Amino acid sequence: MSQGLFTNPFGIPPPSDDSYASLSRFIAEFSQAIPGDQFASFANQLSSLSEALISKFRGGTRPLDNMSEIRGMFQALDEKFKNLEDGQNSLKEDMIRGQNSLKEEMIRGQNSLREGQIRLEGKLESLNSIFLANKGDVYLQCREIDSKVNKTRSSAQRSENIINRFVAKDTKPIPFVNGQEPPTELPGLKTISDVDNLNPQQLKTYTEGYGFKYDENEPQKSLKRKIADSAGFVTHQDVLYELSDSNESLRDVGNQNSAPNQRSGTRRLRHH
């Protein structure tokens, strides 16, 4: 019997001869090596072959071509293993292709993210440049808005003061052009006589606070009239009130300290 017929992938030694013992030993070991759940039909063939061998060596009459049976057995087994091996190779190739595809997708995603980050950084730099370039304009616009708001507040308070003057009520302080109220150390301007009693230093503070453009040589009487007008003293009596003048100019104010309000002479037509 050809030994090549018994070559198998399980490493089971072929029968040493055609004896019943050798063939039975090979069939028994081969049967145990085959996964029964995968090769059930092949196991049935081995069972039939085993029964035939028993029948033959015990004098039975069951016909059996040993060579054809064993050859078919190994051909079927080889085909099963080839199919399994081909399936494993195909699965391995699919896994490799999947890994390569995933790697390529990750690389493309990283590149796209990096490009997006670069574009975003460029836009941020551009916005920052635009902001820095327009920062001065924005600051000026904010100052203009603040100035308009302050002027609106001053105008509203002046209008209220004018009404109060006509009904013989005291007026309220007019905010300076910077939006702040006049300092507390300044005398309040409740009547036009309060304006007339301002000393040079106080007159200078009110003049600058209300944002007048003036010449230091401008007569104080003229400055007093401007302050009176800004405070809302525009009634007929206010207009007729003759403001006093002084030989002092605002040029000399810098050399003087704030002092209590003192004026000589008689005030005419003081209105309270």
Backbone as CSV, one residue per row, in Angstrom:
resi,resn,N_x,N_y,N_z,CA_x,CA_y,CA_z,C_x,C_y,C_z
1,MET,0.853,-1.184,0.000,0.000,0.000,0.000,0.893,1.239,0.000
2,SER,0.607,2.219,-0.897,1.445,3.409,-1.020,1.340,4.257,0.246
3,GLN,2.518,4.643,0.811,2.548,5.466,2.019,2.066,6.893,1.739
4,GLY,2.198,7.368,0.469,1.784,8.721,0.132,0.305,8.963,0.328
5,LEU,-0.478,7.875,0.305,-1.920,8.031,0.477,-2.288,8.470,1.891
6,PHE,-1.400,8.221,2.856,-1.707,8.508,4.251,-1.094,9.830,4.740
7,THR,-0.471,10.596,3.828,0.089,11.890,4.235,-1.056,12.821,4.658
8,ASN,-0.913,13.484,5.803,-2.000,14.303,6.349,-1.422,15.544,7.026
9,PRO,-2.245,16.590,7.158,-1.771,17.845,7.776,-1.698,17.780,9.302
10,PHE,-2.149,16.620,9.897,-2.136,16.510,11.349,-0.861,15.879,11.888
11,GLY,-0.004,15.449,10.995,1.244,14.818,11.442,1.050,13.406,11.979
12,ILE,-0.044,12.732,11.613,-0.294,11.354,12.085,0.526,10.388,11.231
13,PRO,1.318,9.534,11.847,2.140,8.575,11.069,1.255,7.634,10.260
14,PRO,1.620,7.344,9.023,0.835,6.409,8.200,0.954,4.975,8.741
15,PRO,0.070,4.083,8.325,0.166,2.669,8.759,1.496,2.061,8.307
16,SER,2.062,1.269,9.174,3.353,0.643,8.823,3.182,-0.498,7.837
17,ASP,1.949,-1.094,7.788,1.670,-2.199,6.848,0.168,-2.241,6.633
18,ASP,-0.274,-3.301,5.958,-1.698,-3.435,5.659,-2.441,-4.223,6.726
19,SER,-1.821,-4.371,7.874,-2.472,-5.154,8.924,-3.643,-4.378,9.518
20,TYR,-4.516,-5.170,10.130,-5.677,-4.568,10.764,-5.268,-3.608,11.868
21,ALA,-4.263,-3.985,12.639,-3.834,-3.158,13.761,-3.301,-1.811,13.286
22,SER,-2.483,-1.822,12.237,-1.904,-0.571,11.735,-2.975,0.339,11.154
23,LEU,-3.860,-0.246,10.354,-4.912,0.567,9.746,-5.876,1.109,10.806
24,SER,-6.223,0.257,11.786,-7.131,0.708,12.840,-6.517,1.838,13.657
25,ARG,-5.206,1.673,13.959,-4.531,2.718,14.714,-4.557,4.039,13.967
26,PHE,-4.274,4.047,12.655,-4.259,5.270,11.865,-5.645,5.906,11.811
27,ILE,-6.675,5.040,11.579,-8.032,5.573,11.471,-8.477,6.187,12.799
28,ALA,-8.132,5.539,13.916,-8.539,6.055,15.224,-7.899,7.419,15.503
29,GLU,-6.592,7.529,15.257,-5.902,8.800,15.504,-6.388,9.890,14.552
30,PHE,-6.616,9.486,13.313,-7.068,10.462,12.325,-8.471,10.968,12.667
31,SER,-9.318,10.078,13.174,-10.682,10.463,13.539,-10.682,11.482,14.672
32,GLN,-9.759,11.301,15.636,-9.681,12.231,16.755,-9.142,13.603,16.329
33,ALA,-8.292,13.605,15.300,-7.680,14.867,14.865,-8.628,15.731,14.046
34,ILE,-9.623,15.144,13.418,-10.539,15.905,12.561,-11.613,16.573,13.419
35,PRO,-11.831,17.895,13.269,-12.926,18.563,13.992,-14.257,18.010,13.532
36,GLY,-14.927,17.316,14.416,-16.167,16.656,14.034,-17.258,17.618,13.629
37,ASP,-17.300,18.843,14.249,-18.376,19.773,13.926,-18.211,20.399,12.562
38,GLN,-16.982,20.372,12.012,-16.737,20.964,10.693,-16.710,19.913,9.586
39,PHE,-16.314,18.716,9.937,-16.174,17.677,8.902,-16.997,16.442,9.282
40,ALA,-18.283,16.700,9.554,-19.145,15.595,9.985,-19.239,14.508,8.920
41,SER,-19.402,14.951,7.670,-19.521,13.962,6.596,-18.243,13.152,6.437
42,PHE,-17.100,13.812,6.663,-15.824,13.105,6.549,-15.657,12.096,7.691
43,ALA,-16.146,12.458,8.864,-16.088,11.532,9.996,-16.947,10.303,9.728
44,ASN,-18.079,10.501,9.047,-18.935,9.363,8.694,-18.208,8.411,7.767
45,GLN,-17.433,9.000,6.841,-16.660,8.153,5.929,-15.636,7.317,6.695
46,LEU,-14.979,7.928,7.673,-14.010,7.177,8.478,-14.700,6.067,9.265
47,SER,-15.898,6.387,9.767,-16.640,5.359,10.509,-16.983,4.179,9.615
48,SER,-17.431,4.496,8.393,-17.758,3.423,7.444,-16.521,2.612,7.091
49,LEU,-15.408,3.328,6.909,-14.158,2.637,6.576,-13.719,1.732,7.722
50,SER,-13.890,2.228,8.960,-13.513,1.419,10.119,-14.365,0.161,10.207
51,GLU,-15.673,0.322,9.986,-16.557,-0.848,10.029,-16.202,-1.839,8.928
52,ALA,-15.850,-1.309,7.760,-15.494,-2.200,6.651,-14.226,-2.974,6.955
53,LEU,-13.245,-2.288,7.564,-11.997,-2.978,7.905,-12.243,-4.074,8.941
54,ILE,-13.080,-3.765,9.924,-13.395,-4.777,10.944,-14.064,-5.978,10.308
55,SER,-14.999,-5.675,9.403,-15.703,-6.764,8.732,-14.756,-7.596,7.888
56,LYS,-13.811,-6.901,7.229,-12.881,-7.603,6.335,-11.953,-8.524,7.117
57,PHE,-11.348,-8.017,8.170,-10.366,-8.805,8.905,-11.001,-9.840,9.831
58,ARG,-12.299,-9.771,10.048,-12.984,-10.788,10.838,-13.706,-11.808,9.973
59,GLY,-13.440,-11.716,8.680,-14.016,-12.706,7.779,-15.316,-12.287,7.177
60,GLY,-15.690,-11.062,7.350,-16.930,-10.572,6.766,-16.845,-10.518,5.264
61,THR,-17.963,-10.279,4.635,-18.024,-10.288,3.170,-18.269,-8.903,2.595
62,ARG,-18.247,-7.822,3.439,-18.544,-6.477,2.919,-17.426,-6.042,1.998
63,PRO,-17.748,-5.700,0.745,-16.687,-5.301,-0.212,-16.179,-3.894,0.114
64,LEU,-14.895,-3.706,-0.080,-14.305,-2.378,0.180,-13.025,-2.245,-0.603
65,ASP,-12.934,-1.129,-1.336,-11.683,-0.792,-2.027,-10.922,0.156,-1.112
66,ASN,-9.970,-0.374,-0.341,-9.258,0.422,0.650,-8.596,1.640,0.028
67,MET,-7.945,1.435,-1.088,-7.197,2.516,-1.718,-8.118,3.658,-2.131
68,SER,-9.220,3.338,-2.774,-10.134,4.384,-3.246,-10.758,5.130,-2.074
69,GLU,-11.095,4.384,-0.998,-11.718,4.999,0.164,-10.763,5.968,0.851
70,ILE,-9.539,5.533,1.049,-8.553,6.370,1.733,-8.175,7.576,0.875
71,ARG,-8.027,7.337,-0.443,-7.679,8.441,-1.343,-8.773,9.508,-1.327
72,GLY,-10.026,9.085,-1.388,-11.123,10.052,-1.341,-11.166,10.802,-0.019
73,MET,-10.821,10.028,1.045,-10.813,10.649,2.362,-9.818,11.805,2.414
74,PHE,-8.615,11.572,1.949,-7.592,12.615,2.015,-7.839,13.750,1.020
75,GLN,-8.413,13.447,-0.124,-8.732,14.506,-1.078,-9.780,15.465,-0.501
76,ALA,-10.793,14.881,0.155,-11.819,15.739,0.773,-11.226,16.586,1.892
77,LEU,-10.324,15.954,2.687,-9.704,16.685,3.786,-8.820,17.817,3.273
78,ASP,-8.037,17.535,2.228,-7.182,18.584,1.657,-8.004,19.747,1.114
79,GLU,-9.134,19.431,0.506,-9.980,20.495,-0.047,-10.546,21.382,1.065
80,LYS,-10.938,20.739,2.187,-11.445,21.512,3.317,-10.372,22.446,3.864
81,PHE,-9.171,21.957,4.007,-8.095,22.781,4.555,-7.692,23.901,3.601
82,LYS,-7.720,23.613,2.308,-7.409,24.666,1.336,-8.448,25.780,1.399
83,ASN,-9.721,25.375,1.543,-10.769,26.393,1.643,-10.588,27.254,2.889
84,LEU,-10.225,26.603,4.014,-9.984,27.360,5.246,-8.795,28.293,5.099
85,GLU,-7.741,27.805,4.486,-6.537,28.629,4.306,-6.816,29.810,3.388
86,ASP,-7.573,29.551,2.293,-7.924,30.652,1.389,-8.784,31.693,2.105
87,GLY,-9.705,31.216,2.942,-10.544,32.147,3.689,-9.743,32.992,4.656
88,GLN,-8.769,32.373,5.332,-7.917,33.123,6.255,-7.084,34.166,5.517
89,ASN,-6.539,33.768,4.357,-5.743,34.725,3.569,-6.599,35.899,3.097
90,SER,-7.829,35.590,2.661,-8.720,36.654,2.198,-9.077,37.598,3.345
91,LEU,-9.343,37.009,4.534,-9.664,37.838,5.694,-8.477,38.707,6.083
92,LYS,-7.283,38.139,6.029,-6.078,38.897,6.362,-5.875,40.054,5.393
93,GLU,-6.097,39.786,4.093,-5.947,40.847,3.093,-6.980,41.954,3.316
94,ASP,-8.222,41.558,3.646,-9.254,42.565,3.916,-8.888,43.426,5.124
95,MET,-8.346,42.787,6.165,-7.949,43.537,7.354,-6.825,44.514,7.035
96,ILE,-5.855,44.070,6.237,-4.739,44.949,5.859,-5.246,46.132,5.047
97,ARG,-6.149,45.837,4.072,-6.703,46.929,3.270,-7.500,47.899,4.146
98,GLY,-8.258,47.350,5.092,-9.021,48.215,5.988,-8.131,49.090,6.848
99,GLN,-7.040,48.507,7.365,-6.105,49.284,8.175,-5.447,50.390,7.353
100,ASN,-5.040,50.052,6.132,-4.414,51.061,5.265,-5.390,52.178,4.924
101,SER,-6.650,51.797,4.646,-7.655,52.806,4.317,-7.919,53.718,5.514
102,LEU,-8.008,53.108,6.715,-8.228,53.908,7.921,-7.057,54.846,8.176
103,LYS,-5.843,54.350,7.959,-4.655,55.179,8.149,-4.657,56.365,7.191
104,GLU,-5.029,56.101,5.922,-5.087,57.183,4.939,-6.147,58.213,5.323
105,GLU,-7.309,57.745,5.804,-8.363,58.671,6.227,-7.905,59.530,7.402
106,MET,-7.193,58.909,8.349,-6.695,59.663,9.501,-5.689,60.721,9.066
107,ILE,-4.808,60.347,8.124,-3.811,61.306,7.635,-4.499,62.469,6.932
108,ARG,-5.499,62.147,6.075,-6.229,63.215,5.380,-6.967,64.104,6.377
109,GLY,-7.558,63.472,7.417,-8.251,64.263,8.428,-7.314,65.182,9.193
110,GLN,-6.117,64.672,9.545,-5.138,65.498,10.247,-4.672,66.656,9.372
111,ASN,-4.436,66.363,8.090,-4.007,67.433,7.178,-5.095,68.490,7.024
112,SER,-6.351,68.025,6.911,-7.454,68.978,6.778,-7.596,69.830,8.032
113,LEU,-7.449,69.197,9.208,-7.528,69.942,10.464,-6.402,70.956,10.569
114,ARG,-5.201,70.554,10.157,-4.055,71.462,10.220,-4.260,72.652,9.278
115,GLU,-4.776,72.367,8.067,-5.034,73.458,7.124,-6.104,74.409,7.667
116,GLY,-7.160,73.836,8.284,-8.192,74.688,8.872,-7.657,75.547,10.000
117,GLN,-6.765,74.974,10.805,-6.169,75.740,11.903,-5.323,76.883,11.363
118,ILE,-4.573,76.603,10.291,-3.737,77.651,9.692,-4.613,78.778,9.144
119,ARG,-5.719,78.404,8.473,-6.623,79.434,7.943,-7.246,80.249,9.073
120,LEU,-7.632,79.565,10.157,-8.226,80.272,11.290,-7.229,81.232,11.921
121,GLU,-5.975,80.787,12.085,-4.955,81.667,12.654,-4.728,82.881,11.754
122,GLY,-4.773,82.642,10.433,-4.614,83.765,9.510,-5.746,84.770,9.636
123,LYS,-6.973,84.263,9.785,-8.113,85.166,9.943,-8.025,85.942,11.250
124,LEU,-7.594,85.262,12.316,-7.457,85.949,13.599,-6.403,87.047,13.526
125,GLU,-5.289,86.741,12.859,-4.256,87.766,12.702,-4.774,88.941,11.883
126,SER,-5.563,88.618,10.842,-6.123,89.689,10.018,-7.090,90.550,10.827
127,LEU,-7.954,89.892,11.627,-8.886,90.653,12.464,-8.150,91.500,13.490
128,ASN,-7.080,90.935,14.046,-6.301,91.686,15.028,-5.661,92.914,14.390
129,SER,-5.152,92.727,13.156,-4.543,93.861,12.450,-5.582,94.942,12.167
130,ILE,-6.778,94.491,11.739,-7.846,95.458,11.460,-8.243,96.198,12.732
131,PHE,-8.330,95.437,13.840,-8.706,96.069,15.108,-7.668,97.093,15.541
132,LEU,-6.381,96.716,15.424,-5.329,97.650,15.820,-5.333,98.888,14.930
133,ALA,-5.604,98.655,13.621,-5.612,99.785,12.694,-6.772,100.738,12.986
134,ASN,-7.895,100.165,13.439,-9.081,100.991,13.683,-9.259,101.367,15.148
135,LYS,-8.310,100.937,15.980,-8.445,101.196,17.415,-8.530,102.689,17.701
136,GLY,-7.667,103.448,17.019,-7.686,104.898,17.232,-9.007,105.509,16.822
137,ASP,-9.539,105.059,15.667,-10.826,105.589,15.205,-11.947,105.227,16.177
138,VAL,-11.920,103.974,16.665,-12.953,103.549,17.613,-12.877,104.382,18.886
139,TYR,-11.647,104.637,19.338,-11.472,105.435,20.556,-12.029,106.844,20.356
140,LEU,-11.737,107.425,19.183,-12.243,108.766,18.908,-13.764,108.778,18.824
141,GLN,-14.314,107.740,18.195,-15.768,107.661,18.092,-16.410,107.538,19.473
142,CYS,-15.777,106.744,20.346,-16.305,106.615,21.712,-16.252,107.948,22.442
143,ARG,-15.149,108.671,22.250,-15.041,109.977,22.892,-16.101,110.935,22.354
144,GLU,-16.338,110.863,21.040,-17.358,111.729,20.458,-18.744,111.392,21.025
145,ILE,-18.996,110.082,21.177,-20.287,109.677,21.740,-20.427,110.174,23.171
146,ASP,-19.347,109.999,23.958,-19.383,110.486,25.342,-19.615,111.997,25.386
147,SER,-18.945,112.699,24.471,-19.097,114.151,24.440,-20.535,114.548,24.110
148,LYS,-21.139,113.833,23.148,-22.519,114.142,22.787,-23.468,113.844,23.945
149,VAL,-23.203,112.736,24.651,-24.049,112.398,25.800,-23.939,113.475,26.874
150,ASN,-22.702,113.924,27.123,-22.496,114.967,28.137,-23.179,116.271,27.741
151,LYS,-23.071,116.604,26.460,-23.727,117.825,25.995,-25.243,117.720,26.133
152,THR,-25.763,116.526,25.866,-27.208,116.324,25.994,-27.656,116.490,27.442
153,ARG,-26.869,115.929,28.376,-27.192,116.086,29.799,-27.150,117.558,30.209
154,SER,-26.102,118.240,29.754,-25.971,119.659,30.109,-27.121,120.472,29.540
155,SER,-27.478,120.165,28.283,-28.566,120.901,27.646,-29.890,120.656,28.366
156,ALA,-30.110,119.396,28.789,-31.355,119.082,29.491,-31.425,119.814,30.831
157,GLN,-30.304,119.845,31.558,-30.298,120.536,32.851,-30.441,122.042,32.674
158,ARG,-29.838,122.575,31.613,-29.960,124.008,31.341,-31.417,124.367,31.062
159,SER,-32.101,123.507,30.273,-33.513,123.767,29.975,-34.347,123.741,31.247
160,GLU,-34.025,122.790,32.136,-34.747,122.728,33.407,-34.477,123.975,34.247
161,ASN,-33.238,124.448,34.233,-32.896,125.654,34.994,-33.633,126.884,34.470
162,ILE,-33.758,126.971,33.152,-34.471,128.116,32.563,-35.917,128.142,33.049
163,ILE,-36.540,126.945,33.054,-37.925,126.872,33.533,-38.003,127.276,35.005
164,ASN,-37.043,126.764,35.788,-37.040,127.112,37.219,-36.850,128.616,37.442
165,ARG,-36.054,129.259,36.607,-35.837,130.700,36.749,-37.130,131.468,36.500
166,PHE,-37.919,131.008,35.537,-39.165,131.711,35.232,-40.194,131.549,36.350
167,VAL,-40.079,130.474,37.136,-41.034,130.273,38.235,-40.378,130.563,39.573
168,ALA,-39.261,131.271,39.538,-38.570,131.732,40.747,-38.096,130.588,41.635
169,LYS,-37.596,129.517,41.011,-37.008,128.414,41.767,-35.496,128.398,41.568
170,ASP,-34.808,127.776,42.529,-33.355,127.665,42.397,-32.988,126.702,41.273
171,THR,-31.840,126.957,40.721,-31.346,126.092,39.650,-30.466,124.985,40.227
172,LYS,-30.123,124.041,39.359,-29.243,122.931,39.739,-27.931,123.030,38.956
173,PRO,-26.857,122.424,39.482,-25.570,122.513,38.785,-25.623,121.894,37.392
174,ILE,-24.955,122.559,36.468,-24.831,122.045,35.108,-23.550,121.211,35.029
175,PRO,-23.612,119.954,34.556,-22.398,119.141,34.450,-21.385,119.785,33.513
176,PHE,-20.098,119.572,33.808,-19.042,120.044,32.925,-19.030,119.201,31.646
177,VAL,-18.227,119.660,30.685,-18.180,118.973,29.392,-17.622,117.559,29.510
178,ASN,-16.867,117.259,30.591,-16.335,115.905,30.781,-17.343,114.983,31.455
179,GLY,-18.562,115.486,31.693,-19.602,114.669,32.289,-19.643,114.702,33.794
180,GLN,-18.668,115.326,34.437,-18.615,115.378,35.890,-19.307,116.633,36.413
181,GLU,-19.781,116.507,37.646,-20.389,117.662,38.289,-19.288,118.645,38.713
182,PRO,-19.603,119.933,38.827,-18.611,120.906,39.301,-18.072,120.494,40.669
183,PRO,-16.780,120.696,40.926,-16.195,120.331,42.219,-16.965,120.965,43.372
184,THR,-16.975,120.267,44.493,-17.732,120.747,45.658,-17.151,122.023,46.247
185,GLU,-15.844,122.275,46.010,-15.253,123.493,46.570,-15.669,124.748,45.806
186,LEU,-16.265,124.569,44.632,-16.764,125.729,43.890,-18.118,126.157,44.454
187,PRO,-18.388,127.454,44.477,-19.711,127.909,44.925,-20.780,127.510,43.922
188,GLY,-21.943,127.088,44.430,-23.028,126.728,43.542,-23.612,127.941,42.850
189,LEU,-24.111,127.737,41.630,-24.678,128.838,40.850,-26.198,128.712,40.864
190,LYS,-26.812,129.272,41.917,-28.259,129.226,42.041,-28.928,130.491,41.513
191,THR,-28.185,131.587,41.489,-28.704,132.848,40.940,-27.594,133.499,40.139
192,ILE,-27.950,134.511,39.373,-26.944,135.188,38.565,-25.951,135.946,39.432
193,SER,-26.374,136.321,40.646,-25.439,137.010,41.540,-24.316,136.071,41.973
194,ASP,-24.620,134.747,42.035,-23.563,133.787,42.355,-22.493,133.782,41.270
195,VAL,-22.929,133.958,40.024,-21.963,134.045,38.924,-21.137,135.314,39.062
196,ASP,-21.806,136.404,39.403,-21.107,137.689,39.503,-20.090,137.692,40.644
197,ASN,-20.301,136.869,41.679,-19.415,136.846,42.833,-18.225,135.895,42.684
198,LEU,-18.101,135.251,41.542,-16.975,134.329,41.341,-15.663,135.093,41.322
199,ASN,-14.667,134.578,42.070,-13.345,135.204,41.996,-12.614,134.692,40.757
200,PRO,-11.476,135.280,40.415,-10.792,134.894,39.174,-10.509,133.393,39.065
201,GLN,-10.062,132.769,40.155,-9.753,131.343,40.097,-11.008,130.512,39.845
202,GLN,-12.090,130.853,40.534,-13.344,130.141,40.336,-13.894,130.374,38.937
203,LEU,-13.744,131.606,38.475,-14.193,131.937,37.125,-13.430,131.121,36.091
204,LYS,-12.138,130.979,36.315,-11.304,130.197,35.393,-11.733,128.725,35.395
205,THR,-12.027,128.178,36.586,-12.430,126.769,36.676,-13.750,126.524,35.957
206,TYR,-14.719,127.424,36.166,-16.009,127.268,35.486,-15.853,127.430,33.976
207,THR,-15.020,128.397,33.583,-14.834,128.642,32.145,-14.254,127.411,31.458
208,GLU,-13.214,126.834,32.070,-12.603,125.636,31.487,-13.538,124.434,31.595
209,GLY,-14.292,124.340,32.699,-15.208,123.215,32.882,-16.301,123.174,31.842
210,TYR,-16.786,124.348,31.436,-17.826,124.406,30.421,-17.262,124.419,29.004
211,GLY,-15.952,124.316,28.898,-15.323,124.152,27.591,-15.325,125.380,26.720
212,PHE,-15.281,126.575,27.319,-15.255,127.791,26.506,-13.861,128.010,25.927
213,LYS,-13.837,128.476,24.705,-12.587,128.941,24.116,-12.445,130.428,24.451
214,TYR,-11.422,130.745,25.146,-11.299,132.132,25.606,-9.844,132.569,25.546
215,ASP,-9.687,133.866,25.542,-8.377,134.505,25.630,-8.210,134.959,27.066
216,GLU,-7.019,134.748,27.613,-6.803,135.133,29.004,-6.958,136.643,29.211
217,ASN,-6.890,137.385,28.136,-7.087,138.835,28.235,-8.550,139.233,28.051
218,GLU,-9.418,138.238,27.825,-10.839,138.540,27.647,-11.406,139.088,28.959
219,PRO,-12.226,140.127,28.907,-12.797,140.720,30.122,-13.572,139.677,30.927
220,GLN,-13.431,139.760,32.232,-14.122,138.815,33.092,-15.640,138.951,32.975
221,LYS,-16.095,140.161,32.685,-17.527,140.378,32.533,-18.085,139.525,31.398
222,SER,-17.310,139.443,30.322,-17.737,138.636,29.176,-17.797,137.151,29.548
223,LEU,-16.795,136.690,30.308,-16.787,135.291,30.728,-17.943,134.993,31.683
224,LYS,-18.257,135.941,32.561,-19.369,135.744,33.486,-20.683,135.603,32.738
225,ARG,-20.848,136.422,31.690,-22.082,136.342,30.918,-22.191,134.973,30.232
226,LYS,-21.073,134.437,29.749,-21.094,133.111,29.115,-21.474,132.031,30.131
227,ILE,-20.904,132.127,31.325,-21.214,131.142,32.358,-22.673,131.256,32.777
228,ALA,-23.174,132.496,32.920,-24.573,132.701,33.285,-25.497,132.097,32.242
229,ASP,-25.157,132.279,30.983,-25.973,131.718,29.904,-25.952,130.185,29.955
230,SER,-24.772,129.592,30.200,-24.665,128.133,30.281,-25.457,127.577,31.452
231,ALA,-25.549,128.354,32.550,-26.277,127.894,33.736,-27.783,128.083,33.607
232,GLY,-28.246,128.741,32.557,-29.681,128.920,32.341,-30.229,130.224,32.863
233,PHE,-29.356,131.183,33.159,-29.811,132.488,33.644,-30.078,133.395,32.443
234,VAL,-31.262,133.220,31.836,-31.572,133.946,30.602,-32.919,134.676,30.697
235,THR,-33.454,134.772,31.899,-34.711,135.521,32.032,-34.452,137.007,31.791
236,HIS,-35.555,137.762,31.684,-35.423,139.204,31.445,-34.625,139.865,32.561
237,GLN,-34.886,139.460,33.818,-34.148,140.045,34.936,-32.662,139.675,34.882
238,ASP,-32.389,138.433,34.444,-30.989,138.003,34.352,-30.238,138.812,33.302
239,VAL,-30.934,139.050,32.191,-30.286,139.801,31.111,-30.030,141.244,31.530
240,LEU,-30.958,141.814,32.324,-30.791,143.200,32.764,-29.768,143.341,33.886
241,TYR,-29.433,142.240,34.513,-28.472,142.305,35.618,-27.119,142.750,35.076
242,GLU,-26.586,143.827,35.639,-25.308,144.356,35.172,-24.178,143.695,35.954
243,LEU,-23.459,142.841,35.273,-22.342,142.130,35.888,-21.180,143.071,36.122
244,SER,-20.513,142.895,37.256,-19.353,143.731,37.570,-18.146,143.256,36.777
245,ASP,-17.211,144.150,36.631,-15.983,143.823,35.914,-14.820,144.002,36.870
246,SER,-13.667,143.545,36.507,-12.481,143.654,37.347,-11.288,143.910,36.458
247,ASN,-10.324,144.610,37.025,-9.104,144.853,36.269,-8.213,143.617,36.196
248,GLU,-8.544,142.594,37.019,-7.749,141.373,36.995,-8.079,140.564,35.755
249,SER,-7.053,139.994,35.198,-7.247,139.112,34.049,-6.954,137.676,34.478
250,LEU,-7.401,136.740,33.700,-7.158,135.338,34.030,-5.686,134.968,33.893
251,ARG,-4.934,135.834,33.262,-3.498,135.588,33.141,-2.838,135.621,34.517
252,ASP,-3.441,136.423,35.415,-2.868,136.547,36.759,-3.378,135.478,37.721
253,VAL,-4.314,134.682,37.277,-4.941,133.727,38.179,-3.959,132.667,38.644
254,GLY,-3.042,132.302,37.786,-2.092,131.251,38.140,-1.256,131.597,39.340
255,ASN,-1.106,132.879,39.643,-0.302,133.298,40.794,-1.141,133.498,42.049
256,GLN,-2.411,133.171,41.950,-3.288,133.382,43.096,-3.766,132.041,43.635
257,ASN,-4.034,131.992,44.902,-4.632,130.817,45.532,-6.124,131.054,45.659
258,SER,-6.863,129.966,45.733,-8.303,130.112,45.927,-8.557,130.827,47.237
259,ALA,-9.434,131.817,47.208,-9.724,132.621,48.399,-11.219,132.799,48.512
260,PRO,-11.725,133.127,49.729,-13.169,133.384,49.874,-13.602,134.491,48.934
261,ASN,-14.809,134.390,48.506,-15.331,135.337,47.534,-15.512,136.708,48.180
262,GLN,-14.766,137.702,47.689,-14.878,139.068,48.208,-14.916,140.030,47.038
263,ARG,-15.852,140.844,47.036,-15.962,141.847,45.985,-16.336,143.178,46.641
264,SER,-15.811,144.252,46.131,-16.157,145.590,46.632,-17.177,146.217,45.714
265,GLY,-17.869,147.179,46.216,-18.838,147.866,45.374,-20.232,147.339,45.630
266,THR,-21.169,147.959,45.009,-22.570,147.609,45.191,-23.062,146.843,43.984
267,ARG,-23.728,145.679,44.239,-24.304,144.904,43.142,-25.652,145.513,42.795
268,ARG,-25.923,145.587,41.513,-27.160,146.208,41.066,-28.156,145.142,40.619
269,LEU,-29.400,145.351,41.050,-30.499,144.489,40.638,-30.176,143.022,40.871
270,ARG,-29.827,142.700,42.105,-29.564,141.285,42.405,-30.905,140.549,42.458
271,HIS,-30.929,139.424,41.849,-32.176,138.648,41.784,-31.948,137.313,42.467
272,HIS,-32.798,136.956,43.425,-32.659,135.679,44.130,-33.856,134.811,43.829
